[in-house]
Amino acid sequence: MAELFYELIHETYGQFFKMESILFEKKTDHQHLVLFETEFFGRVMALDGIIQTTEKDEFIYHEMLTHVPIFAHGQAKKVLIIGGGDGGMLRETLKHRSIEQATLVEIDADVIELSKEYLPKHSNGAFDDSRSQVIIADASQFVQDTSESYDIIIADTPDPVGPAKVLFSEDFYQNCRRCLRPNGILVTQNGTPFLQPEEIVENAKIFRSLFTDYHFYCAPVPTYTGGHMAFGWATDNTNARRQPLDILTDRFCLSQIQTQYYNPGIHQAAFALPTYIQTMFK
């Protein structure tokens, strides 16, 4: 009889996955990591009891956190990825031929190595791309100390619980802002607003004090249950979020990038938020 993996998403609500087999389980130096096989979602990774990614629907999350800021920017050459040890964000970023360097900062080397072994489709060779740079470090310390600057910063972080809480702090976002080049864009993972409204509320307060233009955009990711998945948007470039559809379409077509979820229409529509989400930060 197959075992069940239970994820407690809210104090009164959760979901479960039927595990066909456990591929790997380990308490790393930073967290409890488990990889397991399912019939419908394929291979699944969980950290500290929270689902991080599945083979079935990872493309939605990774495409929306990379292509939205990169196509909105239009001239991005250097990208910083915070977290993202499974390699999916690196894979989508490096689809853009215009990207000259993508730096991934991950605190847990085991996540990278085990993803390469058990979730190879996530990175699809991106770790071996000559444009990729992998740094094993605490991201909050990295953005505090680095003298490098970036066109795009993608904060692919866990939820703000325990050690990850610092990655949602004003100091962290202030350092990210310092690392952005002129017209640079910061995007963040901000949970499911229906169940985790505090993530948007708190980020909005900080973004409002640091950036000229801030907003949120959404996409539905089935395994991040609870409705819309929210992504934060922060920049001093007031034009980036308002790119016309024809410009986005031209950039997308010229890139010749193949996607499963992202397209220029979805890009624009993602910023049109339900009223209950708008009221969290207006």
GUGUKE-487371 format. One record per residue (C-alpha): residue number from 1; x, y, z; residue in one letter. Coordinates in Angstrom, 3 decimals, always signed. Example, Ala and Ser with C-alpha at 12.3 -4.5 7.8 and 13.67 -1.06 7.14 Angstrom:
BEGIN
+-----+----------+----------+----------+-----+
:   n :     east :    north :       up : res :
+-----+----------+----------+----------+-----+
:   1 :  +12.300 :   -4.500 :   +7.800 :   A :
:   2 :  +13.670 :   -1.060 :   +7.140 :   S :
+-----+----------+----------+----------+-----+
***
This chain:
BEGIN
+-----+----------+----------+----------+-----+
:   n :     east :    north :       up : res :
+-----+----------+----------+----------+-----+
:   1 :   +0.000 :   +0.000 :   +0.000 :   M :
:   2 :   +1.390 :   +3.397 :   -1.035 :   A :
:   3 :   +2.301 :   +5.912 :   +1.668 :   E :
:   4 :   +0.759 :   +9.367 :   +1.830 :   L :
:   5 :   +2.676 :  +12.637 :   +2.068 :   F :
:   6 :   +0.711 :  +15.263 :   +3.982 :   Y :
:   7 :   +1.420 :  +18.971 :   +3.563 :   E :
:   8 :   -0.113 :  +21.336 :   +6.122 :   L :
:   9 :   -0.675 :  +24.552 :   +4.163 :   I :
:  10 :   -2.751 :  +26.366 :   +6.756 :   H :
:  11 :   -3.398 :  +25.531 :  +10.392 :   E :
:  12 :   -6.789 :  +24.096 :   +9.394 :   T :
:  13 :   -6.115 :  +23.019 :   +5.803 :   Y :
:  14 :   -3.723 :  +20.838 :   +3.826 :   G :
:  15 :   -3.284 :  +18.422 :   +0.944 :   Q :
:  16 :   -1.825 :  +14.985 :   +0.441 :   F :
:  17 :   +0.080 :  +13.126 :   -2.272 :   F :
:  18 :   +0.099 :   +9.373 :   -2.754 :   K :
:  19 :   +3.760 :   +8.371 :   -2.907 :   M :
:  20 :   +4.520 :   +5.478 :   -5.219 :   E :
:  21 :   +8.028 :   +5.409 :   -3.784 :   S :
:  22 :  +10.446 :   +7.557 :   -1.808 :   I :
:  23 :  +13.451 :   +8.276 :   -3.998 :   L :
:  24 :  +15.599 :  +10.030 :   -1.434 :   F :
:  25 :  +15.263 :  +11.431 :   +2.071 :   E :
:  26 :  +17.843 :  +13.318 :   +4.101 :   K :
:  27 :  +18.248 :  +15.902 :   +6.842 :   K :
:  28 :  +20.727 :  +18.284 :   +5.218 :   T :
:  29 :  +22.701 :  +20.923 :   +7.089 :   D :
:  30 :  +19.781 :  +23.301 :   +6.539 :   H :
:  31 :  +16.510 :  +21.385 :   +6.171 :   Q :
:  32 :  +14.688 :  +18.067 :   +5.831 :   H :
:  33 :  +14.590 :  +17.103 :   +2.150 :   L :
:  34 :  +12.498 :  +14.370 :   +0.577 :   V :
:  35 :  +12.059 :  +13.398 :   -3.069 :   L :
:  36 :   +9.282 :  +11.013 :   -3.995 :   F :
:  37 :   +7.542 :   +9.564 :   -7.039 :   E :
:  38 :   +3.829 :  +10.037 :   -7.745 :   T :
:  39 :   +1.638 :   +8.669 :  -10.503 :   E :
:  40 :   +0.124 :  +12.003 :  -11.587 :   F :
:  41 :   +2.600 :  +14.743 :  -10.646 :   F :
:  42 :   +5.730 :  +12.761 :  -11.425 :   G :
:  43 :   +8.658 :  +13.423 :   -9.128 :   R :
:  44 :   +8.112 :  +15.796 :   -6.235 :   V :
:  45 :  +10.501 :  +17.630 :   -3.908 :   M :
:  46 :   +9.517 :  +18.753 :   -0.419 :   A :
:  47 :  +11.558 :  +20.724 :   +2.110 :   L :
:  48 :  +10.599 :  +20.738 :   +5.787 :   D :
:  49 :   +7.221 :  +19.260 :   +4.900 :   G :
:  50 :   +6.369 :  +21.851 :   +2.247 :   I :
:  51 :   +6.029 :  +20.982 :   -1.448 :   I :
:  52 :   +8.623 :  +22.913 :   -3.439 :   Q :
:  53 :   +8.237 :  +21.613 :   -6.971 :   T :
:  54 :   +6.768 :  +18.828 :   -9.097 :   T :
:  55 :   +7.631 :  +17.619 :  -12.574 :   E :
:  56 :   +4.025 :  +18.056 :  -13.713 :   K :
:  57 :   +3.452 :  +21.770 :  -13.152 :   D :
:  58 :   +6.838 :  +23.389 :  -12.426 :   E :
:  59 :   +6.820 :  +25.116 :  -15.812 :   F :
:  60 :   +4.098 :  +27.577 :  -14.777 :   I :
:  61 :   +6.008 :  +28.872 :  -11.777 :   Y :
:  62 :   +9.414 :  +28.991 :  -13.455 :   H :
:  63 :   +8.193 :  +30.603 :  -16.676 :   E :
:  64 :   +6.278 :  +33.348 :  -14.891 :   M :
:  65 :   +9.101 :  +34.323 :  -12.544 :   L :
:  66 :  +11.648 :  +34.552 :  -15.369 :   T :
:  67 :   +9.991 :  +35.610 :  -18.609 :   H :
:  68 :   +7.759 :  +38.342 :  -17.170 :   V :
:  69 :  +10.640 :  +40.503 :  -15.870 :   P :
:  70 :  +13.049 :  +39.643 :  -18.691 :   I :
:  71 :  +10.618 :  +40.453 :  -21.509 :   F :
:  72 :   +9.366 :  +43.527 :  -19.654 :   A :
:  73 :  +12.937 :  +44.798 :  -19.289 :   H :
:  74 :  +13.847 :  +44.168 :  -22.909 :   G :
:  75 :  +17.632 :  +44.546 :  -22.556 :   Q :
:  76 :  +18.539 :  +42.322 :  -19.615 :   A :
:  77 :  +21.979 :  +40.743 :  -19.765 :   K :
:  78 :  +22.764 :  +39.820 :  -16.181 :   K :
:  79 :  +20.396 :  +37.953 :  -13.828 :   V :
:  80 :  +20.678 :  +37.003 :  -10.158 :   L :
:  81 :  +18.590 :  +34.069 :   -8.934 :   I :
:  82 :  +18.114 :  +33.770 :   -5.178 :   I :
:  83 :  +17.441 :  +30.134 :   -4.294 :   G :
:  84 :  +16.230 :  +28.052 :   -7.220 :   G :
:  85 :  +18.493 :  +25.106 :   -6.477 :   G :
:  86 :  +16.316 :  +22.736 :   -8.532 :   D :
:  87 :  +17.556 :  +24.546 :  -11.668 :   G :
:  88 :  +14.187 :  +25.388 :  -13.217 :   G :
:  89 :  +14.663 :  +29.138 :  -12.911 :   M :
:  90 :  +18.150 :  +28.870 :  -14.377 :   L :
:  91 :  +16.810 :  +26.809 :  -17.287 :   R :
:  92 :  +14.162 :  +29.372 :  -18.224 :   E :
:  93 :  +16.509 :  +32.341 :  -17.758 :   T :
:  94 :  +19.142 :  +30.880 :  -20.058 :   L :
:  95 :  +16.600 :  +30.297 :  -22.822 :   K :
:  96 :  +17.127 :  +34.009 :  -23.502 :   H :
:  97 :  +20.115 :  +34.298 :  -25.811 :   R :
:  98 :  +20.550 :  +37.904 :  -24.685 :   S :
:  99 :  +21.454 :  +36.793 :  -21.146 :   I :
: 100 :  +25.221 :  +36.890 :  -20.741 :   E :
: 101 :  +25.396 :  +35.688 :  -17.132 :   Q :
: 102 :  +22.973 :  +34.065 :  -14.693 :   A :
: 103 :  +24.188 :  +33.761 :  -11.102 :   T :
: 104 :  +22.358 :  +31.354 :   -8.807 :   L :
: 105 :  +22.863 :  +31.710 :   -5.043 :   V :
: 106 :  +21.635 :  +28.663 :   -3.112 :   E :
: 107 :  +22.320 :  +27.991 :   +0.561 :   I :
: 108 :  +21.955 :  +24.200 :   +0.345 :   D :
: 109 :  +24.319 :  +22.406 :   -2.044 :   A :
: 110 :  +22.394 :  +19.160 :   -1.501 :   D :
: 111 :  +19.322 :  +20.660 :   -3.190 :   V :
: 112 :  +21.339 :  +21.291 :   -6.343 :   I :
: 113 :  +23.077 :  +17.923 :   -6.452 :   E :
: 114 :  +19.940 :  +15.926 :   -5.682 :   L :
: 115 :  +17.919 :  +17.909 :   -8.229 :   S :
: 116 :  +20.515 :  +17.133 :  -10.873 :   K :
: 117 :  +20.184 :  +13.442 :  -10.051 :   E :
: 118 :  +16.448 :  +13.073 :   -9.427 :   Y :
: 119 :  +14.914 :  +16.077 :  -11.242 :   L :
: 120 :  +17.194 :  +16.462 :  -14.286 :   P :
: 121 :  +14.390 :  +17.850 :  -16.475 :   K :
: 122 :  +14.151 :  +20.884 :  -14.218 :   H :
: 123 :  +17.597 :  +22.197 :  -15.116 :   S :
: 124 :  +17.822 :  +20.442 :  -18.502 :   N :
: 125 :  +21.566 :  +21.076 :  -18.655 :   G :
: 126 :  +21.418 :  +24.686 :  -17.427 :   A :
: 127 :  +24.012 :  +24.081 :  -14.716 :   F :
: 128 :  +26.507 :  +23.167 :  -17.453 :   D :
: 129 :  +25.809 :  +26.291 :  -19.517 :   D :
: 130 :  +28.926 :  +28.494 :  -19.703 :   S :
: 131 :  +26.786 :  +31.516 :  -18.762 :   R :
: 132 :  +25.703 :  +30.029 :  -15.429 :   S :
: 133 :  +27.470 :  +30.725 :  -12.141 :   Q :
: 134 :  +26.514 :  +28.820 :   -8.989 :   V :
: 135 :  +27.397 :  +30.165 :   -5.544 :   I :
: 136 :  +26.691 :  +28.206 :   -2.369 :   I :
: 137 :  +25.982 :  +30.898 :   +0.185 :   A :
: 138 :  +23.438 :  +32.594 :   +2.391 :   D :
: 139 :  +21.606 :  +34.870 :   -0.061 :   A :
: 140 :  +20.987 :  +37.601 :   +2.510 :   S :
: 141 :  +24.710 :  +37.798 :   +3.189 :   Q :
: 142 :  +25.515 :  +37.623 :   -0.521 :   F :
: 143 :  +23.397 :  +40.635 :   -1.516 :   V :
: 144 :  +24.773 :  +42.542 :   +1.464 :   Q :
: 145 :  +28.396 :  +41.933 :   +0.495 :   D :
: 146 :  +28.473 :  +41.728 :   -3.300 :   T :
: 147 :  +29.723 :  +44.562 :   -5.481 :   S :
: 148 :  +28.054 :  +43.040 :   -8.560 :   E :
: 149 :  +24.949 :  +44.555 :  -10.150 :   S :
: 150 :  +22.143 :  +42.929 :  -12.112 :   Y :
: 151 :  +19.373 :  +43.775 :  -14.551 :   D :
: 152 :  +16.986 :  +41.243 :  -13.003 :   I :
: 153 :  +16.873 :  +39.725 :   -9.518 :   I :
: 154 :  +14.585 :  +36.707 :   -9.074 :   I :
: 155 :  +13.888 :  +35.800 :   -5.440 :   A :
: 156 :  +12.838 :  +32.152 :   -5.673 :   D :
: 157 :  +12.600 :  +31.728 :   -1.916 :   T :
: 158 :  +10.689 :  +29.477 :   +0.479 :   P :
: 159 :   +7.896 :  +31.041 :   +2.517 :   D :
: 160 :   +8.982 :  +33.431 :   +5.302 :   P :
: 161 :   +9.259 :  +30.836 :   +8.040 :   V :
: 162 :  +12.325 :  +30.225 :  +10.202 :   G :
: 163 :  +15.676 :  +30.976 :   +8.522 :   P :
: 164 :  +13.950 :  +32.087 :   +5.284 :   A :
: 165 :  +12.220 :  +34.967 :   +7.061 :   K :
: 166 :  +15.252 :  +37.210 :   +6.524 :   V :
: 167 :  +14.689 :  +36.892 :   +2.747 :   L :
: 168 :  +11.495 :  +38.902 :   +3.165 :   F :
: 169 :  +12.999 :  +41.627 :   +5.353 :   S :
: 170 :  +13.481 :  +45.304 :   +4.578 :   E :
: 171 :  +17.266 :  +44.924 :   +4.850 :   D :
: 172 :  +17.245 :  +42.137 :   +2.265 :   F :
: 173 :  +15.121 :  +44.084 :   -0.206 :   Y :
: 174 :  +17.195 :  +47.210 :   +0.389 :   Q :
: 175 :  +20.310 :  +45.257 :   -0.548 :   N :
: 176 :  +18.562 :  +43.816 :   -3.600 :   C :
: 177 :  +17.678 :  +47.345 :   -4.696 :   R :
: 178 :  +21.320 :  +48.394 :   -4.293 :   R :
: 179 :  +22.350 :  +45.465 :   -6.535 :   C :
: 180 :  +19.983 :  +46.445 :   -9.345 :   L :
: 181 :  +21.295 :  +48.290 :  -12.362 :   R :
: 182 :  +19.358 :  +51.325 :  -13.660 :   P :
: 183 :  +15.927 :  +50.103 :  -14.880 :   N :
: 184 :  +16.493 :  +46.822 :  -13.039 :   G :
: 185 :  +13.583 :  +44.690 :  -11.836 :   I :
: 186 :  +13.144 :  +42.585 :   -8.692 :   L :
: 187 :  +10.543 :  +39.800 :   -8.681 :   V :
: 188 :   +9.666 :  +37.663 :   -5.672 :   T :
: 189 :   +7.710 :  +34.596 :   -4.627 :   Q :
: 190 :   +4.818 :  +35.719 :   -2.425 :   N :
: 191 :   +2.710 :  +32.662 :   -1.704 :   G :
: 192 :   -1.009 :  +32.150 :   -2.218 :   T :
: 193 :   -2.837 :  +35.348 :   -1.162 :   P :
: 194 :   -6.063 :  +33.572 :   -0.190 :   F :
: 195 :   -4.251 :  +31.588 :   +2.500 :   L :
: 196 :   -1.165 :  +33.758 :   +3.058 :   Q :
: 197 :   -2.325 :  +37.390 :   +2.713 :   P :
: 198 :   +0.333 :  +38.602 :   +5.124 :   E :
: 199 :   +3.075 :  +37.940 :   +2.538 :   E :
: 200 :   +1.619 :  +40.526 :   +0.159 :   I :
: 201 :   +0.724 :  +42.961 :   +2.935 :   V :
: 202 :   +4.221 :  +42.941 :   +4.412 :   E :
: 203 :   +6.071 :  +43.012 :   +1.088 :   N :
: 204 :   +3.921 :  +45.874 :   -0.165 :   A :
: 205 :   +4.856 :  +47.996 :   +2.856 :   K :
: 206 :   +8.544 :  +47.473 :   +2.164 :   I :
: 207 :   +8.324 :  +47.853 :   -1.619 :   F :
: 208 :   +6.376 :  +51.093 :   -1.201 :   R :
: 209 :   +9.227 :  +52.609 :   +0.788 :   S :
: 210 :  +12.014 :  +51.439 :   -1.536 :   L :
: 211 :  +10.782 :  +51.447 :   -5.138 :   F :
: 212 :   +9.062 :  +53.881 :   -7.496 :   T :
: 213 :   +6.820 :  +51.174 :   -8.954 :   D :
: 214 :   +5.636 :  +48.092 :   -7.107 :   Y :
: 215 :   +2.833 :  +45.666 :   -7.813 :   H :
: 216 :   +1.977 :  +41.960 :   -7.778 :   F :
: 217 :   +1.035 :  +39.526 :  -10.520 :   Y :
: 218 :   -0.446 :  +36.051 :  -10.388 :   C :
: 219 :   -0.588 :  +32.621 :  -11.990 :   A :
: 220 :   -2.355 :  +29.394 :  -10.974 :   P :
: 221 :   +0.069 :  +26.631 :   -9.949 :   V :
: 222 :   -1.949 :  +23.502 :   -9.065 :   P :
: 223 :   +0.385 :  +22.107 :   -6.409 :   T :
: 224 :   +0.652 :  +25.490 :   -4.656 :   Y :
: 225 :   -2.914 :  +25.000 :   -3.590 :   T :
: 226 :   -5.118 :  +27.814 :   -2.344 :   G :
: 227 :   -5.910 :  +29.691 :   -5.548 :   G :
: 228 :   -3.672 :  +32.255 :   -7.204 :   H :
: 229 :   +0.100 :  +32.162 :   -6.713 :   M :
: 230 :   +1.396 :  +35.702 :   -6.213 :   A :
: 231 :   +4.661 :  +37.206 :   -7.425 :   F :
: 232 :   +6.024 :  +40.531 :   -6.240 :   G :
: 233 :   +7.197 :  +43.194 :   -8.680 :   W :
: 234 :   +9.489 :  +46.077 :   -7.698 :   A :
: 235 :  +11.459 :  +48.532 :   -9.841 :   T :
: 236 :  +12.247 :  +52.189 :  -10.396 :   D :
: 237 :  +11.418 :  +51.771 :  -14.087 :   N :
: 238 :   +7.813 :  +52.965 :  -14.313 :   T :
: 239 :   +7.470 :  +51.838 :  -17.947 :   N :
: 240 :   +8.455 :  +48.181 :  -17.535 :   A :
: 241 :   +5.168 :  +46.966 :  -16.063 :   R :
: 242 :   +3.166 :  +48.795 :  -18.721 :   R :
: 243 :   +4.819 :  +47.457 :  -21.866 :   Q :
: 244 :   +2.322 :  +47.418 :  -24.774 :   P :
: 245 :   +1.209 :  +44.051 :  -26.069 :   L :
: 246 :   +2.784 :  +44.605 :  -29.481 :   D :
: 247 :   +6.225 :  +45.212 :  -27.934 :   I :
: 248 :   +5.957 :  +42.128 :  -25.729 :   L :
: 249 :   +4.830 :  +40.108 :  -28.735 :   T :
: 250 :   +7.743 :  +41.319 :  -30.856 :   D :
: 251 :  +10.233 :  +40.471 :  -28.128 :   R :
: 252 :   +8.693 :  +37.051 :  -27.549 :   F :
: 253 :   +8.641 :  +36.163 :  -31.251 :   C :
: 254 :  +12.202 :  +37.355 :  -31.818 :   L :
: 255 :  +13.430 :  +35.291 :  -28.876 :   S :
: 256 :  +12.069 :  +32.077 :  -30.441 :   Q :
: 257 :  +11.645 :  +30.731 :  -26.919 :   I :
: 258 :   +9.299 :  +27.769 :  -26.492 :   Q :
: 259 :   +6.977 :  +27.992 :  -23.478 :   T :
: 260 :   +4.110 :  +25.961 :  -22.071 :   Q :
: 261 :   +2.364 :  +28.666 :  -20.049 :   Y :
: 262 :   +3.864 :  +32.089 :  -20.680 :   Y :
: 263 :   +2.827 :  +34.197 :  -23.672 :   N :
: 264 :   +2.507 :  +37.990 :  -24.122 :   P :
: 265 :   -1.235 :  +37.969 :  -23.437 :   G :
: 266 :   -0.768 :  +36.021 :  -20.204 :   I :
: 267 :   +2.041 :  +38.441 :  -19.286 :   H :
: 268 :   -0.294 :  +41.428 :  -19.418 :   Q :
: 269 :   -3.270 :  +39.629 :  -17.892 :   A :
: 270 :   -1.242 :  +38.425 :  -14.903 :   A :
: 271 :   -1.108 :  +41.996 :  -13.549 :   F :
: 272 :   -4.926 :  +42.287 :  -13.579 :   A :
: 273 :   -5.664 :  +41.211 :  -10.019 :   L :
: 274 :   -8.876 :  +40.149 :   -8.272 :   P :
: 275 :  -10.237 :  +42.856 :   -5.996 :   T :
: 276 :   -9.519 :  +40.884 :   -2.819 :   Y :
: 277 :   -5.815 :  +40.872 :   -3.715 :   I :
: 278 :   -5.751 :  +44.526 :   -4.768 :   Q :
: 279 :   -7.119 :  +45.575 :   -1.394 :   T :
: 280 :   -4.183 :  +43.909 :   +0.349 :   M :
: 281 :   -1.726 :  +46.503 :   -0.882 :   F :
: 282 :   -3.639 :  +49.565 :   -2.157 :   K :
+-----+----------+----------+----------+-----+
***
